[in-house]
Amino acid sequence: MGPELLKASVHSTSHSDGFKDAQMVELKTIQF
């Protein structure tokens, strides 16, 4: 799963709940 795919997923779930979850995932990906 590349960052591009993750970004697409984040864009797809740009709603309140999904957005928060996506942000956490992105943060974790950046930390790794």
C-alpha positions as CSV (number, residue, x, y, z in Angstrom):
1,M,0.0,0.0,0.0
2,G,1.7,3.1,-1.2
3,P,1.1,6.7,0.1
4,E,-0.8,7.5,-3.1
5,L,-3.3,4.8,-2.3
6,L,-3.6,6.0,1.3
7,K,-4.2,9.5,0.1
8,A,-6.9,8.3,-2.2
9,S,-8.5,6.4,0.7
10,V,-8.3,9.6,2.8
11,H,-9.9,11.6,0.1
12,S,-12.7,9.0,-0.2
13,T,-13.3,9.1,3.6
14,S,-13.2,12.9,4.0
15,H,-16.1,12.8,6.5
16,S,-15.9,13.7,10.2
17,D,-15.3,10.2,11.6
18,G,-13.4,8.8,8.6
19,F,-11.3,11.9,8.3
20,K,-10.0,11.6,11.9
21,D,-9.2,7.9,11.4
22,A,-7.5,8.7,8.1
23,Q,-5.4,11.4,9.8
24,M,-4.3,8.9,12.4
25,V,-3.3,6.4,9.8
26,E,-1.3,9.0,7.9
27,L,0.4,10.1,11.1
28,K,1.3,6.5,11.8
29,T,2.6,6.0,8.2
30,I,4.8,9.2,8.5
31,Q,6.2,8.0,11.8
32,F,7.1,4.6,10.4
